[in-house]
Amino acid sequence: MLKKSLSVVLSVLMMLGAMSCAFAAEGDAPSSFGYYKHVFIIGVDGAGAAFDKVESPNFDRIFGSNAYRHNAVTEDITVSAQNWGSILTGVTYDTHGFTNDSTGKNKRQAGCENPSIFYYARQKFPDAKLVSFNNWSNINHGIIEYGLGVNKINRKSDPLLTQSIVRYFESGNKPDLMFVQLDSVDHAAHSHGGFSDEYYDAVKKMDGYLGQIYDAIAGAGLMDDGLFILVADHGETTNGHGGNTPEEMAAVLAVAGKTVNQTILPETAHNRDVSAIALYALGIEQPEQMVSSVPEGLFGAEKDKVADLGSEELPVADKLGNFLLKMLDAFVSLFDWIASV
């Protein structure tokens, strides 16, 4: 009788164990980040908060129902290398140490300190498709590392660069991480001043390039799982940039994607937060040395739902799995009691 009872108990234990494992596999919660297969970062040199000062229909249609801030904070040295360096590494300019001069002279290699987000993407996804389109070649030379398999494309004109990007997507390319730097707005400011008609005309043209790039990505079907980010390195004044005036330290930061809230980003948002946003979206753990962060309120319901997994509102499969595990514990106790009889 005891042997028969033990046999029955063991059979039930095996059945419950198999069922609980099956339900645990089915109900595994996804990571609390990593909703996107593709991240596209569009950088506009010198744009500052100027998209808010001109008619910008493409900006409005892309980001109007998503998240943006026209005056996110820049590094307090408003120079290109200092800010693009922080945007791509997530650390402050005095940590990464980039200057316009050093990024032009020094060929940056993989394995250096304060790596770019392309390094972390390659570490996490060895087969990832990585691409960087730049007007200002210093970024591809002295900030984004060589040796990571990043496809680096340089063009000395924004129209040509935009055409190259559009053709890239029309050819069927599907990058996991893409960075773009467009430079004509900054050129206009250096030639005519930051508050000139020529400067604002350049911003209007830039809005057109932005629309072309976005439409090429969307036309390739990549925005279903794509995060689209717009960022500036610094603003301008009548006499250039480099200081820490409010105009120079204002930079647009705008984000569009399936889990992005319709919101104005908080005053604490920083242009270097792009690095944290990109890593978060791709499901890459943010390294400790990075000081950038995902702005509060940027991501919406899906993020919150995943973050809540494990609280009282568990999925049905998880609830059933937990119930079966409790039943398994009860049968183990019963088995111990029968064995002791």
N, C-alpha and C positions, 0 to 999 in steps of 0.2 A: 504493500500500500504506500509506504514511504517512497519507494523508487518510482512508482507511478506518479505520485504527487510531484516529486522532483522533476520528472520528465515533462509534466505539464507546465510547471513553472518556468523551466528553462526554455520551452518552446515559446511561451508567452513573452519571456524576456527578449528572445531573439527577434520576435516579430515587432515588439515595441521599439527595440533598438534600431531596427531597419527603418521603421516608420519615422522615428524622431530624426534620424540622419537625413532621410529624404526631405522632410519638412524643413529642417535646418538649412539644407542646400537651396531649396526653393525660396525660402524666406530670407536669405542673406541680404542684409541691408547694403545698398551701394555706399561708396565712400561719400563723405560729407562735402566733397568737391569733385570736380572733373566732369562737368556736364557737357563739355564741348570737345569736338574732335579737331577743330581748327580755330586758331586765333590770328586775327589780322590787325596789325598796328600801323596806323597811318600817321606819320609825324609831319607837321608843317612848321618849318623853321620860321621863327619870328612872328607867328600868327597871334600870339598873345590872346587877348579877348576880342579880337577884331571880327570874328564871325557874328558877334552880337551887335556890331555897328554897321553892318551892310545887309542888303537883301541876300539871303543865303538859302534858297529853296531846297537844295540837296541836304544841307545840314538839318533843316527843319523836318524833312520827310524821313530822314534816317534816324535822328535822335529825338525828335519831338515827343514820341511816345515811349522813349527809353530814359536814359539817365545822362545828365551832363552838368557841367559847371563851366562858365566862361572864364572865371578867374581863380582856377586852382593855383596853389602856391608853387613857385619855382625854387630852385636853389638860389641862395642870396648873392651868388655871382652869376649874373644873367648872360652867360656866354655859352655858345653852342656845345662845345666839348664837355663842359662841366655838367650841363643838363642832359644831353643825350646819353652821356655816361651814366648818370644817375637813373634815368628812365630805363636803361637797358640792364643795369646791374642791381638796382634797388638799394644802393648805398649812397651816402652823401658825397659831394664832390671832394671834400677833404680826405675821404677814405679812398676813393678810387684814384684820385690824383690826375685825371685827364686834363689836358689843355689843348687848345687848337693846334699848338705847335707840336706837342708830343704825339698826338694822334696822327699827325701827318708824317712824322719821322719814324715812329716805332711800329713795326709789324707785330701785332699782338698774337700770341700763340695760345693754344689750348693748354690748360693746366696752370694758368696764372692765378694770382689772387683776385678776389672779387669778380668771379666770372659773370658773363652775360647770361641772360635767360636762355640763349641758344645752347649753352653748355648744359644747363639743367634739363632742357628738353631732350638733348642727345643722350644724356645719362639715363633718363627715364624710358625713352623710346629709341632704341638703337637704330631702328629703321625709319625714323621720322623724316619727313620731307621738310627741309628748312631753307628759307630763301630770304634775301635781303636786297631790296632795290634802293639805291641811293643816288641823289644828285651830288651831295657832298661826300666824296669818297673817303674822307677821314674815318667815317663810321665803320665802313667795311674793312678799312685797313688797320685802324688803331683801337677800335672798341670791341667789335664782334670778332671773336678769335678765328684764326686760321687753324686747320686741323680738325674741325668739327663736321666737315661735309656740308657747310652752309653754301648754297648757291648764291654767290655775290655778283650783283649786276649794277654797274655804274653808268649813269647817263648824265651829261652836263646840261640838260634842259628838261624842265618839268613836262612839257608836251611829249617829248620823246620817251621820258620815263613812264608817263601814263600810258602811252601806246604800247610800250613793252609789257607793262603789267596786264593790260587788256588782252594782248596776244598770248601771254603766258596762260591765262585762264581759258581762252578760246582753244588753246592747244590741248586742253584736258588735264592740266596740272592741278593737283589738289594738295597744297602745302598744309602741313600741320601747324607751322608757325611762320608768319611772314611779317617782316618789318619794312616800312617804306619811309624814306625821308625826302620831302619835296622842299625846294629852296627858293623859289622865285619871289615869295612874299618878303623874305629877308633881303633879297637882292633889291627889291623896290624900296625898302626902307633905307638901305645904305645909300642908294642913289638919290632919293627924293625926300627922305624923312618919314618918320613913323606915322605922322598924321596927315600925310599928303594925299591928294586925289589919286596919284599913281599907286600909292600903297594900298588904298582901299579897292582900287580897280584890280590889283593883283590878288586880293583876298576873294573878290567876286569870281575871278578866273579859277582860283583854287577850289572854290565851291563846285565848279564844273568838273574839275579833275576828280574831286572826291566822289561826285555822283557817278562818273565813268568807272572808277575803280569798284565802288560798291555794286554797281549794276553788273559788272563782269563777274564778281564773286557770286552774287545772287543768281545770275543767269546760269552759272555752273552748278547750281543747286547746293552750294556750300553754306548758305546762311541758315539752313535748317539745324545744323550743328556747328554754327560758326559764331564767334564773338568778334565784333567789329569795333575797334577803338580808334579814336582820334585824339591826338595830343600835340601840344606845342612845347617848344623848349623854353621860350621866353617871349616877352612882349617888346615893344619898341618905344622910343621917345623921338622927339624931333631931331635929336642929335645922335641917334644910334642907341646902343644898349650895352650892358655890362655892369650897370649899377644896381641899386636895390630900391628904386622908386616903385610905387604901387603899379605903375603902368608896365614896367619891365618885369616885375615879379608876378604878373598875372598870365596864366596860360590855360587855354581851353583843355578840358578833359571830358570826353564824351564816350559813352559805351552803349552798344546796341546788341541785343541777343535775346534768346528765348526765355531766359530766367531773369532778365534785367527789369527792375522796377521803373515805372514812369516817375521820375523824381529829379529834383535839383540836388546834386551831391553836396555834402556838408562843407562848411568853410575850411575844415581841416584837410580836405582833399589836396593831394600834392601831385605834381606831374610825374614824380618817380613812382607813384602808386601803380603805374602801368605794369611794372614788373611783377608786383604781387597779384594783380588782377589776372595777368596772363598765366602765371603758374597755377593759381587757384582754378582757373577755368579748365586747364589741361589736366588737373589732378596731380600736380607735382607739389610735394611738400616744400614749403618755403624754408630756405636755410636760415640759420640763426643770425648770420651777420647782416642779413637784409633788414633795413629799417623801414622799407615801404610797407604798406598795408592795404587791404581791400577796404575802400571807404564804406562806412556804415550806411546801410539801406540800399546798397547798390543792387544786390541780388534779392530775388523775391521768393515766391511761394514754394518753388521746388526745393530751393536751398533750405528753407525753414522746415519743410516736410521731412527732408532727410535728416536734418539736425535733431528732429524730435523723435526719430526712431530709437527705440529702447526706453521711451517713457511709457506712460500708461496707455497711450493709444498705439498699440502695436498692430501691424498687419495681421489679418486673420490667420495666415499660415504660421506666423511666429507664435501667435496665441495658442494654436493647436499644438505646435511643436513643444511649447513650454508645458502644456497640459500633459502631453505624452511623457515628457521627461519626469514630471512629478509622479505619474503612474508607474514609470520605471523604478523610481526610488521606492515607491510603496511595495512593488513586487520584490525588490531586493531585500527589503526588511522582512517580508513574508518568507522569502527563501531562507534567510538566516534563522528565522524562528522555527521553520520546519526542520532544518538541519540540526537544530539543537534538541529536538524532541527525541 
